Amino acid sequence: MVVAGATQQDEVLDFVLPGVADDDSGLRKREGGIPKLPAPHHGTVLSKAARKLKRQETRKLHQDREIWLRSRGLTSETVTKERLERVTNREVRRVATLQVWGRTGVMWWAVGVSRWVLLFYLLYCGCVLICKYQGVNIKQDYLNLGDGYRPYLLGILQFLAAFLTGFTMNEAMGRYKAAMSAALSLQIDVEKLRAHLTLSTEDPKFRIAVQVFITWQIILWRKSLVHFTESYTNPPPMGELIHEGMYDCVIFDPRVLWRFNSAHWEFILQRFISCAHLWDSAAMLSGAFNSTVASWKALDDVLRVRSPRTRIILTKVVVLMFLTLMPVFNDDDVTIVLIPVLAAVFISVLELSNELADPWDCDYHDVPLRTVMIYLATPQLLEEDE
């Protein structure tokens, strides 16, 4: 195995893992090309208030991760990379195996998203039927229209409601498939990059540095989701992404995470691989690195590029206009009775398309991106690395 010189090794490892490199190496951090980092904690005497604040931050990070693990039936003592992979695969398959009944079933969700529309049309259609049996005909008495008259506008609204609903649903399904495919591609490519980097060296310090780099990568990506999407109005805590053995690493300092972005990560990781002489002659590692970056950019494009919300608003307006005019111009009692059910179905379909078109929150039909990121951020350590 070809390794870098002692100077390059110490410089790379002291940047990623402060305290790993020898203290007497006499090296200084590189300045220029990357922002200057705050001084690492080793070798310094912290005040009592600073130590207390550090303990509080560490405790908060540990609590964030424990909360998420308990929600999946795991703990920090029992969790492994393999168990997290099974949890991730189950959540990816969850949408395809939804139940019909029960509190987690499709019918419960449909009633929940359409309950107010269903209640409104039950009252509205009930009033229309009561007026009809009281001898009050809205169409004839108030609109001065003949018996059996059905305006041509109602047919146009019927066509627009069906066309816009179908078009919205098809577009949302395509977007959801693209988002799920991008998330799975990112998972595969990141794990492929991890395997190539960790298997390219026998030095445990370099393997641990690789795990830290990948965790840092996932945190920076989540930060970009929070900054560039309106969906993450209540973002999940960053602490759930950080392994307990990485709490003291300087690159997870809030000031560093705020200052750096994914472009800095690409540059620093390339320098790390180059200084460690981990690039292979067959270009397998460079291919895995390029695939990982391309997968993230594909996911980022799906996340940022969206259809205007005007589309779903106009579709709802047309559907509600059609359903409101139907009881007035239709004399069939069975049709009037079934209009609340039809309204609930229409609204459920529109809400489904809305969730599928923007599957990044914590809705019923979302892509489990949070679980995928926690799985990718969890290090895969060997016995000698631990």
N, C-alpha and C positions, 0 to 999 in steps of 0.2 A: 504494500500500500504506500502510495506517495502522499506525504504530508507536507504542510507548509513549514517554513522556518519558525524558530521559537519566537521571534519578534512578531511575526504576523499572527501566530496562534494566540499569543498573550493579548495582542491588541483586539482581536476579534472576540475572544472569550470574555475579556474584561469589560467590553462594551455591552455584551448581551447578558452576562451573568457576573455582576460585580462581586469580586472576592474569589472567583474561581482561579484566575491567573495568579502567578506568584507575586507577592507583594514587593519583592526587590527587583522586578523587571525594569523599573524606571521608565515605564512608558507613559505617554500622555495621550489623551483623547484627540482624535483627529478633528480639526475644525475646518469648516468649508465643505460645501456640498450637502451637509445635513445640519439641522439646527443643533445648537449646543445643549447638551443634556444637563439636568441638575446633578450635583455631586452625589455619588452613591453613598449608602449608609455605612458601609464598612470603613473602619479606620477613623471614624468621627465619634465624638462624644455628644450624644443627644441630651437635651435638657429633660427634666422630669415631665414638663408639659408636652414636649415633643414625643417622648416615649408613650405617654398616655394616649395622645392622638393617634400614634401609630398602632397601638393595641386596639383602639376603637375601630380604625379602618380595617384592620385584619379581621376583627370579629364580625364586622358588617359584611365583608366579602364572604366569609365562611357561612354566615346566615343566609345570604342570597343563594348560594349554591345548595345549601341544605334544604331550603324551602322547595326549590325545583326538584331535587332528588326525591324528597318525600312525596311530592305530588305524583311521582311515577313508581312509588313503592320501593325506593332505593335509599341508601345512606352512603355517606362518604367512606364508611368502612367496607361496605359490600359492593360498591359500584366498581365495575371494570369496563374496559373499552368494548369488550364483547357484549356485555349486558346493555350498554348504551346503544350499540348497533342494533340489537334486537328491538329495543324500545323505539328507535328511529324508524326501523322498517315497519313496525306495527302502526305507527302514526301515519306513515306514508300510505299504507294500505287501508287506513281507517275509512276514508271517503268511499272506497269501492265496496266496503262491507257494512254499510250503515243499516241499522234495523228500521223496520217500519213503525213499530209501536214502542212505547216506553218513554221515559223521561229523556233518553238520548236518541230517540227515534226520529224519523223524518216527519211523521205526522205531528209530533209535539213541536218540532221546529216550525212547521208550516202554520200551525195555529198561533204560535208565538209571534211570528212576523206579520200575520194578517188579521189579528184579533180585532183591532180597532176598525179596520175597513169592514170586516164581517159584521161587527156590531152596528156600524152606521147603516149598512145596507139592509140589515134585518129590520131596523126601526123604519127606514125609508120605505122599503117595500111593504112593510106591515101597514104603514099609514096609507099608502096607495090602495091597498086591498080594502082597508076599512072604509075609505072614501067611496070606493067603487060599490061596495055592498050597502052603503048609506044612500046611494043614488046620486053621488057627486062624481061626474066624469071630468077630469081635468082637461082632457083633450077637447071635448065638445063645449063644456061650460065656460072655460076660461080662455082657451085658445081659439074657439070658434072654428074648429076643424071637423070635417064630416066623419061619420063612423067608418072605420076601416082605413082611414087615411094613414099612410106611412111615408114620411118625407124621404126624399132621395139622399139627404144628408146622413141619415142613419146608416145607409148602406156604405157610404164613403167612410164613416167613422169605424164601421165594422171591419172594413178592409184594412184601414190604417192601423187599427189596434192589433189585428192578427199579424200584419206584415212587420210592424215595428217590434212587436214582442219576439217574433221568430228571429228577426235580424239581430236584435240585442242578445238573444240567447246564444245564437251561433257564434257571434263575435266573442262573447264571454267564455264559451267553451274553448275556443281556440287560444285565447289568452291564458286560461287556466292550465291547459296542457303545456303551453310554452313555459309557464312559470314552474310547473312541477318538473318538467324535463330539465330546465336550467338548474334547479336546486339539486336534483339527483346527479347531474353531470358535475356540479361543483363538489359534491360529496366524493364522488369517485376520483376526480382529478386531484383533490387535496390529499386524500389517503394514498394515492399513487405517488405524489411528490414526497410525502412523508416516508414511504417505504424506500424510495430511491435514495433519499438523503441519509436515512439512518443505516441502510445497508451498505453505503459507500464508505463507511469508516468503522473502525473498531474502537475508537477513542470514546469513552462514555461522556466526556465533557462536550464533545461535538454533537453527540446524539441528543443530549439534554438541551443544548443550544438550539438545535433544530426544532424540538418540541416547543420551546419558548417562542421561536420565530413564528411558528404556525398559529399558536394561540394569539399572539400579537396581531397576526394577519386577520384572524376572525374578529377580534375586537375592533380593529380599525374599519373593517367592512360593516360591522353593525353600527358603528358611529356614523358612517355615511348614510345608512338607512334612516337613522334618526334625523339627520340634518336635511336630507333631500326628499323626504316623503311626509305627507300630512297624515298618513295612516298611523305612524308611531307617535301619536299624541301622548300616550302613556307608555314609554318604552320600557322593556324589561331591564332589570339591573345588570350592569356589566360584571358584577361579582360572580354571577353564576357561570361565567365562561372561564374563570381563572382557577386553576388547580391550587390546592392548599400549599403545595410546595413551591409555588411561584409568587406568593403574596409579596415577598420582599424584593422582587426584581424591579430594577429602576425603570424599565420601559413600560411598566404598568402603572407608573405614577400618573395621576390625573393630568398634571401639566404636560407630560410627554404625550399622552393620548390625545389631548386637545391640540397640540402643535403638529403632530404627525398625521399623515394620511397614507392611503394605499400606494401612492407613487413613491413616497419615502421608503415604504416597506420593500417594494420591488428593487429599488436601488441598493438598499442595505443588504438584502438577502443575496443579491447578485455579487456584491463585494465580499460577503461572508463566504459564499461558495468558491469564489475565485481565490481568495486568500487561503482557504483551507485546501485548495487543490482537489475539490470534489467533483469538478466537471469531468465526465467520462468521455473517452475517445469515440464511443459509438453514438454520442449525442442523445442517449436515452434520458439523462437527467434534464438536459436543456429542453427536450420535448415535453417532459412532464411539467416543467416550470412554465413553459409557454401555454400548455393546455390549461393549467390552473388559472393563469391570468385571463385567458380567453373565456373560460367558463364564468369567472366572476363578472367580466364585462358583459357577457350575454345576460346574466341574471340582473345586472344593474340596468341594462337597457330595457328589459321587460318590466322592471320595477318603476323606472322613471317615465317611460313613454306610455301614455294612457290616452284613451278616448275622452273627449270633452264630456263633462257631466251633464251638459245640456241634452244629450241623447236620451239618458234615462229619465230625465225630468219631463221632456216632451212626450215620451212614450207613456208615462204614468198619466199625464194630462189627457191624452187621447183616450186611453182605456177608461178612465173615470168618467169622461164625458159620455162615452158610448154606454157605459153601465148605468149612468144617471138618466139618460133619455129613454132607455129601453122600457122601463115600467110605464112611462107616460104614453108612448105610442104603440104599445103592444097590449092587446086585450086578452091574451092567453094567461089564465091564472097560474098554470104550471110554470110557465116561463118566469113570471114575476116571483114566484116562490123560490125558484132555483137561482135567481140572480145573485143573492148573497154568497152562495157557494161558488158561482162563477167568478165573482169579484175576489173571493179569497184565493182561488186558483191563479187568477191573473197576477195578483199582488205577490203571491208566493213565487211565481215564475220570475217576476221582475226583481224581487229581492235575491233570488238565487243567482240570476245573471249579474246583479250588482256585487255579490260576494265573490263570484268566480272571476269577475273582471278585475278585482282588486284584492287578491288573496293574501294579504300581508298582515292583517290584524289577527285577532283571536276569535274570529267568527266560526260558524259551524262548518263551513266548507273551505277553510284556508289551507294553504300549503304549510306544512310544519317546519318552517324555516328556522324558528327558534330552537327546536329540538335538533335539527341538522347542525346548526352552529355550535350548540353545546357539545354534541358528539365530536365535531371536528376540532373543537378547542381542547378536548380532553386528551392529555398526552398518552402515548403508548410506550411505557417504560419497560425495559428489560430488568432482570433481577439485579445485575451489577449497576444499572442506572439508579435504581431506587436507593 
